Amino acid sequence: MKIVINPSYAHLREYISDIPYHRYKCDKVYRNKRNTVEEVTAPDGTKLVIKRYKRPTLANMVVYTFLRWSKPRRSCIFAGRLGKYGIQTAEQVAYIETFKWGFFHTGYSITRFIPDELLEKVNTLPEKERDTVLYHFARFTYDLHLKGIKHGDYSAGNVFFRRENGRYIFTLIDINRMQFRRRMTKKACMKEFRRLLNRKGMITVAEHYAALRGWNVDLLCGAILMRRGFNIVGKLKRVLHAVIRPFVSKENRR
């Protein structure tokens, strides 16, 4: 087992070392599907979030052992890179890699709890405030793309926001798919919006974004919606998962 701890949290080493053995009290479960996301309280009172990644396939166990960084390691490294760009993400506390027969088996990412509101809740705000948040989020996205940063899973459920000193601050999570490029092509920028537009009202973000870039708003929004609607590969994957999942569940119960 490999444990890498932020020096600021070295005093929590014993607590963190027990996480793969599930020797901790869970305060709240946010997700328990492909990955598991839990809120916990460390012995010193610090609120943490533990993300346990789904066990990879046999092929990926080999890949993550010899060829590529694991997801928790990527998240930790990418968080450091984002900090250099002045972009906020959850503070990295530690990451854990467990191994079986010498191969990567399961990964854990431990971060500070973020008390801010998720962007997916923006539609609960009064209309004027909602529109202001979405405009500033479009500017944030514009800045992100100018810096060549591709999130890879850009959705309203992976962005927190808060108002601070008269401006809005956005915090990114689930950053293990992130890419840092010299420049983002127009096609790559459009692709980033595909999951974001699953949420009601998010077309406003695309409209503001297009205006900031000097692109034709109608053409851009239409192209984004078409790309989302004709995502054949994604739809086939969802169908296959739906067909295979019952059989996998039966195997796990045996």
C-alpha positions in Angstrom: 0.0 0.0 0.0 1.2 3.5 -0.9 0.1 6.5 1.1 1.1 10.0 0.1 0.1 12.7 2.6 0.1 16.5 2.4 2.7 17.5 5.0 0.1 19.9 6.6 -1.9 16.8 7.5 0.9 14.5 8.7 -0.7 14.4 12.1 -3.6 12.4 10.5 -1.4 9.6 9.1 -2.8 6.9 11.5 -6.3 7.9 10.7 -5.7 8.0 6.9 -3.8 4.6 7.0 -7.0 3.0 8.4 -9.2 4.2 5.5 -8.6 1.2 3.1 -9.7 -1.0 6.0 -12.9 1.0 6.5 -12.0 1.8 10.1 -13.7 5.2 10.1 -17.1 6.7 10.8 -19.0 8.0 7.8 -21.0 11.1 8.4 -22.7 11.2 5.0 -22.6 9.3 1.7 -22.8 11.5 -1.4 -22.4 8.7 -4.0 -22.3 5.0 -3.9 -22.3 3.8 -7.5 -19.3 3.5 -9.8 -17.3 5.4 -7.2 -18.0 6.0 -3.5 -17.9 9.5 -2.1 -18.2 10.0 1.7 -18.0 12.9 4.1 -16.1 12.1 7.4 -14.8 14.0 10.4 -11.1 13.4 11.2 -10.0 13.1 14.9 -8.9 16.7 14.9 -12.4 17.8 13.8 -11.4 18.5 10.1 -14.2 17.7 7.6 -12.9 15.5 4.9 -14.2 13.8 1.8 -13.1 10.3 0.9 -13.4 9.2 -2.7 -12.9 5.5 -3.3 -12.5 4.8 -7.0 -14.1 1.8 -8.7 -11.7 -1.1 -8.9 -10.2 -1.0 -12.4 -10.4 -3.8 -15.0 -7.5 -6.3 -15.2 -6.1 -4.4 -18.1 -6.2 -1.1 -16.3 -4.6 -2.7 -13.2 -1.6 -3.3 -15.4 -1.8 0.1 -17.0 -2.0 1.9 -13.6 0.9 -0.2 -12.2 3.4 0.3 -15.1 2.2 2.8 -17.7 0.0 5.6 -16.3 -0.6 7.4 -13.0 -3.6 6.1 -11.1 -6.7 8.4 -10.8 -6.0 9.5 -7.2 -2.4 10.3 -8.0 -3.5 12.3 -11.1 -6.0 14.2 -9.0 -3.3 15.1 -6.5 -0.8 16.2 -9.2 -3.4 18.1 -11.2 -4.6 20.0 -8.1 -1.0 21.3 -7.8 -1.0 22.4 -11.4 -4.3 24.2 -11.0 -3.0 26.1 -8.1 -0.2 27.5 -10.2 -2.9 28.8 -12.6 -4.8 30.4 -9.7 -7.7 28.0 -10.1 -9.3 26.4 -7.0 -10.0 22.8 -6.4 -10.5 20.7 -3.2 -7.4 20.9 -1.0 -5.6 17.6 -1.3 -5.0 15.8 2.0 -3.7 12.5 0.8 -4.1 9.7 -1.7 -3.8 6.0 -1.3 -3.0 3.2 -3.7 -3.5 -0.4 -2.7 -2.0 -3.3 -4.5 -2.8 -7.0 -4.9 -0.3 -9.5 -6.3 2.0 -6.6 -7.1 -0.7 -4.8 -9.3 -2.6 -1.6 -8.6 -6.0 -2.6 -7.0 -7.9 0.3 -5.5 -7.4 4.0 -5.2 -8.5 6.6 -2.6 -8.5 10.3 -2.7 -8.8 12.3 0.5 -9.6 16.0 0.3 -10.9 18.8 2.5 -14.6 19.2 2.5 -15.9 22.1 0.4 -18.8 24.0 2.2 -19.8 25.9 -1.0 -22.9 25.3 -3.1 -22.8 23.0 -6.2 -23.5 24.7 -9.5 -26.3 22.2 -10.2 -28.3 24.0 -7.5 -28.1 27.4 -9.3 -31.7 27.2 -10.5 -32.9 27.4 -6.9 -31.6 31.0 -6.7 -33.7 34.1 -7.6 -33.6 34.7 -11.4 -31.4 37.8 -11.2 -28.8 36.1 -9.0 -28.9 32.9 -11.0 -28.2 34.8 -14.3 -25.3 36.7 -12.6 -23.7 33.4 -11.4 -24.1 31.8 -14.9 -22.5 34.9 -16.5 -19.5 34.7 -14.2 -19.3 31.0 -14.7 -19.1 31.6 -18.4 -16.2 34.0 -17.9 -14.5 31.4 -15.6 -14.9 28.8 -18.4 -13.6 31.2 -21.0 -10.5 31.8 -18.8 -10.0 28.1 -18.2 -10.0 27.4 -21.9 -7.7 30.3 -22.8 -5.2 28.7 -20.3 -5.5 25.4 -22.3 -7.2 23.5 -19.4 -9.7 20.8 -20.4 -11.6 19.4 -17.4 -12.8 16.2 -19.2 -15.9 15.8 -17.1 -17.2 19.4 -17.1 -20.7 19.2 -15.4 -22.7 21.3 -13.0 -22.1 18.5 -10.4 -18.3 19.0 -10.5 -18.3 22.7 -9.9 -18.8 24.6 -6.6 -19.4 28.3 -6.3 -19.5 31.0 -3.7 -19.7 34.8 -3.5 -16.6 36.4 -1.9 -15.8 40.1 -1.7 -18.3 41.0 -4.4 -17.2 38.3 -6.9 -17.9 34.7 -7.6 -15.4 32.0 -6.9 -15.6 28.6 -8.7 -14.0 25.4 -7.4 -13.5 22.4 -9.6 -13.6 18.8 -8.4 -13.3 15.3 -10.0 -10.2 16.5 -11.9 -8.5 13.2 -12.7 -9.4 13.4 -16.4 -8.0 16.9 -16.8 -5.7 17.8 -19.6 -3.3 20.8 -19.8 -2.8 21.9 -23.4 -1.0 24.7 -25.2 -4.4 25.7 -26.6 -8.0 24.5 -26.7 -9.4 24.0 -30.2 -12.9 25.2 -30.9 -14.0 21.5 -31.2 -12.5 20.7 -27.8 -14.2 23.7 -26.2 -17.6 22.6 -27.6 -17.0 19.1 -26.3 -16.5 20.4 -22.8 -20.1 21.8 -22.9 -21.7 18.5 -23.8 -22.3 17.3 -20.2 -22.8 20.8 -18.8 -25.9 21.4 -21.0 -27.7 18.4 -19.4 -28.8 20.8 -16.7 -31.7 23.2 -17.2 -30.7 26.8 -17.9 -27.0 26.0 -18.7 -27.5 27.0 -22.4 -27.2 30.5 -20.9 -23.6 29.7 -20.1 -22.9 28.7 -23.7 -24.5 31.9 -25.0 -22.3 34.1 -22.7 -19.3 32.0 -23.6 -19.8 32.4 -27.3 -20.2 36.2 -26.9 -16.9 36.4 -24.9 -15.1 34.5 -27.7 -16.7 36.5 -30.5 -18.2 33.3 -31.9 -21.7 33.1 -33.5 -24.0 32.4 -30.5 -26.7 30.5 -32.5 -24.2 28.4 -34.5 -22.2 27.5 -31.4 -25.2 26.6 -29.2 -26.8 24.6 -32.0 -23.5 22.7 -32.7 -23.1 21.9 -29.0 -26.7 20.6 -28.7 -26.2 18.5 -31.8 -23.0 17.1 -30.5 -24.8 16.2 -27.3 -27.8 14.7 -29.1 -25.7 12.6 -31.5 -23.2 11.2 -29.0 -23.6 7.7 -30.4 -20.6 6.2 -28.6 -21.8 7.5 -25.3 -25.3 6.2 -25.8 -24.0 2.7 -26.9 -21.8 2.6 -23.7 -24.9 3.4 -21.5 -26.9 0.7 -23.2 -24.2 -1.9 -22.8 -23.7 -1.0 -19.1 -27.5 -1.3 -18.6 -27.4 -4.8 -20.2 -24.2 -6.0 -18.4 -24.8 -4.6 -15.0 -27.4 -7.2 -13.8 -25.0 -10.0 -14.7 -22.1 -8.4 -12.9 -24.2 -7.8 -9.8 -25.2 -11.5 -9.7 -21.5 -12.5 -9.9 -20.6 -10.1 -7.0 -23.3 -11.7 -4.9 -21.9 -15.2 -5.2 
